[in-house]
Amino acid sequence: MSPEPATVVSAWLDAFASALVTGDLTSVFNTEDCWLRDLLVLSRDFTTVQGITNISAYLHEADRRLHNFRLDTRTNNGGVTLAANPPGLTALFRFDIAGDLAATARGCVRLVQQTDGEWRAWTVLLVLQDIVGHEENVGRAPVHVPRDGQTWDEVWEENSASIADDLAVLVVGAGHCGLMMAARLRQMGVKALVIDRAKVGDSWQNRYPSLKLHTPTFMNSFPYHSYPATWPTYLPRSKMSSFLRSYRDALDLFVWESTELLSDPRPTYDDATKRWTVHVNREGDVRILHPRHIVIAIGLNMLPRQYDVPGMADFQGVIYHSSEHHGGAAYAGKRVVVVGACNSGTDIAMDMMHKGASEVTIVQRSPTLYVSMPAVEAMAFSHLWPEHGGAAIDELDLINNSIPYALLMRILNANRGPHELDVKTVEALNNAGFKTSDGVLYELLLTRRAGYVMDQGGVAKSIIEGKIKVKHGVEVEKFEKDAVVFTDGSTLQADVVVAAYVYAGYTAYGMLMRCRIGYDSMRAAASKLFGPLVDDLTEVWDLDAQGELQGIYRPSGHPALWYAAGDYANGRFLGRLLALQLLLAERDASLTRA
């Protein structure tokens, strides 16, 4: 009779604890293929290590610091689930960290049974959870006791008035990443202020009416505060905008709206005082702030690149960047050319078609990965983020981050090609002139953040039926007064041109992607504010040599400048880890001052 899964995992945890002391990990790791991902447990950074030799070297000082390993029985299925590929067990566990930094931690292990019957680890994830004495408050906030009959509103006003005094963290940007960061810091007792040059939610509300998320609502959960259970699976812009405002209010976050971080004078950092000096314009009132840390949360696609093609001044129609698209109703009856064939471009093309444009043409420079939403749901959402599977979102975050990105890329690249649900559609798209690639969706998300279409609006059907035309393999060479001239010499009559390449930055593993429109990288946007200070810092996004995301939620190369970016799952899981790093920095600074 085979032992219960919980018994197998508990025995492995005991063996792992013993192996950390002896230094011989061969009895607990799969020696042919094994991975360790450490998020702040043994270093102040994110680290991925592959192979038994490298893992042994990395863990050689962990013998007595990591202890009290135990199965996390409070989680779904008692912490253990059956894994399908490869067959085995996936288990969540907890442990403690001793030494100068007393802390608690969580982990996730994938066990595979060997030919000798023994269970050994394929992947192990270690994640810092809490600093002892500074634990994250996940329950009700401490009661604010009014003084001398103060009301709650009076207490709030008093705290708001003093928020800039002795400020620990200034968060620049009040989108989902910025607000999640502020919420985590508040619950960890770190004083934080968020500033945004617009109103909370405007980044959504000011976009085109048909905009909605391409990932499901449950996957995009915020910490501490849930969406209404009645909301749709894919949130439209108006609901996302209203939720951001309600999140600020529900979590009592300090946000200065209509406040711009000034680049003249530029922010400066004093190595002696360990503080920044920044000037902000708050509705016409220039204030000087001195935070100890700055978190840049302005978004990966914050700085649109200007479209610059010969003849633009002579064009008698309308030319604008996709970030300025506020709906297609104004262009009913017009001939529209959308330059770009990824999510933004196809969304805008569909909007133009539905709002009555007389002709819509997509300019597709190179092949695009096509994936329908049913295929994405079948490949990822339904089993990685099952809303009704019983697991809490923090458990799914651990499990889904337990496979290192480099390993995940290897697995996904072994199964390239269209999903079976999309085979016929992909063939028809190619026949209609919209050329598809055999890329891997998640790889493109982690590296280029471009090159793909997640079709939730029927764009494939519209292209196949000829309602949206495609001009493939060319770029815009120049403009004439009423036409677009392409690099192949052909001409297309046009009244409206929308520049909709999604991103201009770095492709997989550092290869510069050349394109004349889109968005500059987040670091380039930061350089506009901070100047040369950021030019030598880590690049933002793409994978580093270990396969970890560069720059975001981890050290940037400057001790007091950080980046928070990415999707909602990044903001929720990695944002918590950045909050812990800032908490540790505050702890270290207080010890130094003492």
URSUL-V727852 format. One record per residue. RES is the residue in three letters. SS is DSSP state (helix for helix, strand for strand, loop for the rest). Layout:
BEGIN
res:RES ss:SS
res:RES ss:SS
END
This chain:
BEGIN
res:MET ss:loop
res:SER ss:loop
res:PRO ss:loop
res:GLU ss:loop
res:PRO ss:helix
res:ALA ss:helix
res:THR ss:helix
res:VAL ss:helix
res:VAL ss:helix
res:SER ss:helix
res:ALA ss:helix
res:TRP ss:helix
res:LEU ss:helix
res:ASP ss:helix
res:ALA ss:helix
res:PHE ss:helix
res:ALA ss:helix
res:SER ss:helix
res:ALA ss:helix
res:LEU ss:helix
res:VAL ss:helix
res:THR ss:helix
res:GLY ss:loop
res:ASP ss:loop
res:LEU ss:loop
res:THR ss:loop
res:SER ss:loop
res:VAL ss:loop
res:PHE ss:strand
res:ASN ss:loop
res:THR ss:loop
res:GLU ss:loop
res:ASP ss:loop
res:CYS ss:loop
res:TRP ss:strand
res:LEU ss:strand
res:ARG ss:strand
res:ASP ss:strand
res:LEU ss:strand
res:LEU ss:loop
res:VAL ss:loop
res:LEU ss:loop
res:SER ss:loop
res:ARG ss:loop
res:ASP ss:loop
res:PHE ss:strand
res:THR ss:strand
res:THR ss:strand
res:VAL ss:strand
res:GLN ss:strand
res:GLY ss:loop
res:ILE ss:helix
res:THR ss:helix
res:ASN ss:helix
res:ILE ss:helix
res:SER ss:helix
res:ALA ss:helix
res:TYR ss:helix
res:LEU ss:loop
res:HIS ss:loop
res:GLU ss:loop
res:ALA ss:loop
res:ASP ss:loop
res:ARG ss:loop
res:ARG ss:loop
res:LEU ss:strand
res:HIS ss:strand
res:ASN ss:strand
res:PHE ss:strand
res:ARG ss:strand
res:LEU ss:strand
res:ASP ss:loop
res:THR ss:loop
res:ARG ss:loop
res:THR ss:loop
res:ASN ss:helix
res:ASN ss:helix
res:GLY ss:helix
res:GLY ss:helix
res:VAL ss:strand
res:THR ss:strand
res:LEU ss:strand
res:ALA ss:strand
res:ALA ss:strand
res:ASN ss:loop
res:PRO ss:loop
res:PRO ss:strand
res:GLY ss:strand
res:LEU ss:strand
res:THR ss:strand
res:ALA ss:strand
res:LEU ss:strand
res:PHE ss:strand
res:ARG ss:strand
res:PHE ss:strand
res:ASP ss:strand
res:ILE ss:strand
res:ALA ss:loop
res:GLY ss:loop
res:ASP ss:loop
res:LEU ss:loop
res:ALA ss:loop
res:ALA ss:strand
res:THR ss:strand
res:ALA ss:strand
res:ARG ss:strand
res:GLY ss:strand
res:CYS ss:strand
res:VAL ss:strand
res:ARG ss:strand
res:LEU ss:strand
res:VAL ss:strand
res:GLN ss:strand
res:GLN ss:loop
res:THR ss:loop
res:ASP ss:loop
res:GLY ss:loop
res:GLU ss:loop
res:TRP ss:strand
res:ARG ss:strand
res:ALA ss:strand
res:TRP ss:strand
res:THR ss:strand
res:VAL ss:strand
res:LEU ss:strand
res:LEU ss:strand
res:VAL ss:strand
res:LEU ss:strand
res:GLN ss:strand
res:ASP ss:strand
res:ILE ss:strand
res:VAL ss:loop
res:GLY ss:loop
res:HIS ss:loop
res:GLU ss:loop
res:GLU ss:loop
res:ASN ss:loop
res:VAL ss:loop
res:GLY ss:loop
res:ARG ss:loop
res:ALA ss:loop
res:PRO ss:loop
res:VAL ss:loop
res:HIS ss:loop
res:VAL ss:loop
res:PRO ss:loop
res:ARG ss:loop
res:ASP ss:loop
res:GLY ss:loop
res:GLN ss:loop
res:THR ss:loop
res:TRP ss:helix
res:ASP ss:helix
res:GLU ss:helix
res:VAL ss:helix
res:TRP ss:helix
res:GLU ss:helix
res:GLU ss:helix
res:ASN ss:helix
res:SER ss:helix
res:ALA ss:helix
res:SER ss:loop
res:ILE ss:loop
res:ALA ss:loop
res:ASP ss:loop
res:ASP ss:loop
res:LEU ss:loop
res:ALA ss:loop
res:VAL ss:strand
res:LEU ss:strand
res:VAL ss:strand
res:VAL ss:strand
res:GLY ss:loop
res:ALA ss:loop
res:GLY ss:loop
res:HIS ss:helix
res:CYS ss:helix
res:GLY ss:helix
res:LEU ss:helix
res:MET ss:helix
res:MET ss:helix
res:ALA ss:helix
res:ALA ss:helix
res:ARG ss:helix
res:LEU ss:helix
res:ARG ss:helix
res:GLN ss:helix
res:MET ss:loop
res:GLY ss:loop
res:VAL ss:loop
res:LYS ss:loop
res:ALA ss:strand
res:LEU ss:strand
res:VAL ss:strand
res:ILE ss:strand
res:ASP ss:loop
res:ARG ss:loop
res:ALA ss:loop
res:LYS ss:loop
res:VAL ss:loop
res:GLY ss:loop
res:ASP ss:helix
res:SER ss:helix
res:TRP ss:helix
res:GLN ss:helix
res:ASN ss:loop
res:ARG ss:loop
res:TYR ss:loop
res:PRO ss:loop
res:SER ss:loop
res:LEU ss:loop
res:LYS ss:strand
res:LEU ss:loop
res:HIS ss:loop
res:THR ss:loop
res:PRO ss:loop
res:THR ss:loop
res:PHE ss:loop
res:MET ss:loop
res:ASN ss:loop
res:SER ss:loop
res:PHE ss:loop
res:PRO ss:loop
res:TYR ss:loop
res:HIS ss:loop
res:SER ss:loop
res:TYR ss:loop
res:PRO ss:loop
res:ALA ss:loop
res:THR ss:loop
res:TRP ss:loop
res:PRO ss:loop
res:THR ss:loop
res:TYR ss:loop
res:LEU ss:loop
res:PRO ss:strand
res:ARG ss:helix
res:SER ss:helix
res:LYS ss:helix
res:MET ss:helix
res:SER ss:helix
res:SER ss:helix
res:PHE ss:helix
res:LEU ss:helix
res:ARG ss:helix
res:SER ss:helix
res:TYR ss:helix
res:ARG ss:helix
res:ASP ss:helix
res:ALA ss:helix
res:LEU ss:loop
res:ASP ss:loop
res:LEU ss:loop
res:PHE ss:loop
res:VAL ss:strand
res:TRP ss:strand
res:GLU ss:loop
res:SER ss:loop
res:THR ss:strand
res:GLU ss:strand
res:LEU ss:strand
res:LEU ss:loop
res:SER ss:loop
res:ASP ss:loop
res:PRO ss:loop
res:ARG ss:loop
res:PRO ss:loop
res:THR ss:strand
res:TYR ss:strand
res:ASP ss:strand
res:ASP ss:loop
res:ALA ss:loop
res:THR ss:loop
res:LYS ss:loop
res:ARG ss:strand
res:TRP ss:strand
res:THR ss:strand
res:VAL ss:strand
res:HIS ss:strand
res:VAL ss:strand
res:ASN ss:strand
res:ARG ss:strand
res:GLU ss:loop
res:GLY ss:loop
res:ASP ss:strand
res:VAL ss:strand
res:ARG ss:strand
res:ILE ss:strand
res:LEU ss:strand
res:HIS ss:loop
res:PRO ss:loop
res:ARG ss:loop
res:HIS ss:strand
res:ILE ss:strand
res:VAL ss:strand
res:ILE ss:strand
res:ALA ss:loop
res:ILE ss:loop
res:GLY ss:loop
res:LEU ss:loop
res:ASN ss:loop
res:MET ss:loop
res:LEU ss:loop
res:PRO ss:strand
res:ARG ss:strand
res:GLN ss:loop
res:TYR ss:loop
res:ASP ss:loop
res:VAL ss:loop
res:PRO ss:loop
res:GLY ss:loop
res:MET ss:helix
res:ALA ss:helix
res:ASP ss:helix
res:PHE ss:loop
res:GLN ss:loop
res:GLY ss:loop
res:VAL ss:strand
res:ILE ss:strand
res:TYR ss:strand
res:HIS ss:strand
res:SER ss:helix
res:SER ss:helix
res:GLU ss:helix
res:HIS ss:loop
res:HIS ss:loop
res:GLY ss:loop
res:GLY ss:loop
res:ALA ss:helix
res:ALA ss:helix
res:TYR ss:helix
res:ALA ss:loop
res:GLY ss:loop
res:LYS ss:loop
res:ARG ss:strand
res:VAL ss:strand
res:VAL ss:strand
res:VAL ss:strand
res:VAL ss:strand
res:GLY ss:loop
res:ALA ss:loop
res:CYS ss:loop
res:ASN ss:helix
res:SER ss:helix
res:GLY ss:helix
res:THR ss:helix
res:ASP ss:helix
res:ILE ss:helix
res:ALA ss:helix
res:MET ss:helix
res:ASP ss:helix
res:MET ss:helix
res:MET ss:helix
res:HIS ss:helix
res:LYS ss:loop
res:GLY ss:loop
res:ALA ss:loop
res:SER ss:loop
res:GLU ss:strand
res:VAL ss:strand
res:THR ss:strand
res:ILE ss:strand
res:VAL ss:strand
res:GLN ss:strand
res:ARG ss:loop
res:SER ss:loop
res:PRO ss:loop
res:THR ss:strand
res:LEU ss:strand
res:TYR ss:strand
res:VAL ss:strand
res:SER ss:strand
res:MET ss:helix
res:PRO ss:helix
res:ALA ss:helix
res:VAL ss:helix
res:GLU ss:helix
res:ALA ss:helix
res:MET ss:helix
res:ALA ss:helix
res:PHE ss:helix
res:SER ss:helix
res:HIS ss:helix
res:LEU ss:helix
res:TRP ss:loop
res:PRO ss:loop
res:GLU ss:loop
res:HIS ss:loop
res:GLY ss:loop
res:GLY ss:loop
res:ALA ss:loop
res:ALA ss:loop
res:ILE ss:helix
res:ASP ss:helix
res:GLU ss:helix
res:LEU ss:helix
res:ASP ss:helix
res:LEU ss:helix
res:ILE ss:helix
res:ASN ss:helix
res:ASN ss:loop
res:SER ss:loop
res:ILE ss:loop
res:PRO ss:loop
res:TYR ss:helix
res:ALA ss:helix
res:LEU ss:helix
res:LEU ss:helix
res:MET ss:helix
res:ARG ss:helix
res:ILE ss:helix
res:LEU ss:helix
res:ASN ss:helix
res:ALA ss:loop
res:ASN ss:loop
res:ARG ss:loop
res:GLY ss:loop
res:PRO ss:loop
res:HIS ss:loop
res:GLU ss:loop
res:LEU ss:loop
res:ASP ss:loop
res:VAL ss:helix
res:LYS ss:helix
res:THR ss:helix
res:VAL ss:helix
res:GLU ss:helix
res:ALA ss:helix
res:LEU ss:helix
res:ASN ss:helix
res:ASN ss:helix
res:ALA ss:loop
res:GLY ss:loop
res:PHE ss:loop
res:LYS ss:loop
res:THR ss:strand
res:SER ss:loop
res:ASP ss:loop
res:GLY ss:loop
res:VAL ss:loop
res:LEU ss:helix
res:TYR ss:helix
res:GLU ss:helix
res:LEU ss:helix
res:LEU ss:helix
res:LEU ss:helix
res:THR ss:loop
res:ARG ss:loop
res:ARG ss:loop
res:ALA ss:loop
res:GLY ss:loop
res:TYR ss:strand
res:VAL ss:strand
res:MET ss:strand
res:ASP ss:strand
res:GLN ss:loop
res:GLY ss:loop
res:GLY ss:loop
res:VAL ss:helix
res:ALA ss:helix
res:LYS ss:helix
res:SER ss:helix
res:ILE ss:helix
res:ILE ss:helix
res:GLU ss:loop
res:GLY ss:loop
res:LYS ss:loop
res:ILE ss:loop
res:LYS ss:strand
res:VAL ss:strand
res:LYS ss:strand
res:HIS ss:strand
res:GLY ss:loop
res:VAL ss:loop
res:GLU ss:loop
res:VAL ss:strand
res:GLU ss:strand
res:LYS ss:strand
res:PHE ss:strand
res:GLU ss:strand
res:LYS ss:loop
res:ASP ss:loop
res:ALA ss:strand
res:VAL ss:strand
res:VAL ss:strand
res:PHE ss:strand
res:THR ss:loop
res:ASP ss:loop
res:GLY ss:loop
res:SER ss:loop
res:THR ss:strand
res:LEU ss:strand
res:GLN ss:strand
res:ALA ss:loop
res:ASP ss:loop
res:VAL ss:strand
res:VAL ss:strand
res:VAL ss:strand
res:ALA ss:strand
res:ALA ss:loop
res:TYR ss:loop
res:VAL ss:loop
res:TYR ss:loop
res:ALA ss:loop
res:GLY ss:loop
res:TYR ss:strand
res:THR ss:loop
res:ALA ss:helix
res:TYR ss:helix
res:GLY ss:helix
res:MET ss:loop
res:LEU ss:strand
res:MET ss:loop
res:ARG ss:loop
res:CYS ss:loop
res:ARG ss:loop
res:ILE ss:loop
res:GLY ss:strand
res:TYR ss:strand
res:ASP ss:loop
res:SER ss:loop
res:MET ss:helix
res:ARG ss:helix
res:ALA ss:helix
res:ALA ss:helix
res:ALA ss:helix
res:SER ss:helix
res:LYS ss:helix
res:LEU ss:helix
res:PHE ss:helix
res:GLY ss:helix
res:PRO ss:helix
res:LEU ss:helix
res:VAL ss:helix
res:ASP ss:loop
res:ASP ss:loop
res:LEU ss:loop
res:THR ss:loop
res:GLU ss:loop
res:VAL ss:loop
res:TRP ss:loop
res:ASP ss:loop
res:LEU ss:strand
res:ASP ss:loop
res:ALA ss:loop
res:GLN ss:loop
res:GLY ss:loop
res:GLU ss:loop
res:LEU ss:strand
res:GLN ss:loop
res:GLY ss:loop
res:ILE ss:strand
res:TYR ss:loop
res:ARG ss:loop
res:PRO ss:loop
res:SER ss:loop
res:GLY ss:loop
res:HIS ss:loop
res:PRO ss:loop
res:ALA ss:loop
res:LEU ss:strand
res:TRP ss:strand
res:TYR ss:strand
res:ALA ss:loop
res:ALA ss:loop
res:GLY ss:loop
res:ASP ss:loop
res:TYR ss:helix
res:ALA ss:helix
res:ASN ss:helix
res:GLY ss:helix
res:ARG ss:helix
res:PHE ss:helix
res:LEU ss:helix
res:GLY ss:helix
res:ARG ss:helix
res:LEU ss:helix
res:LEU ss:helix
res:ALA ss:helix
res:LEU ss:helix
res:GLN ss:helix
res:LEU ss:helix
res:LEU ss:helix
res:LEU ss:helix
res:ALA ss:helix
res:GLU ss:helix
res:ARG ss:helix
res:ASP ss:helix
res:ALA ss:helix
res:SER ss:helix
res:LEU ss:helix
res:THR ss:helix
res:ARG ss:helix
res:ALA ss:loop
END
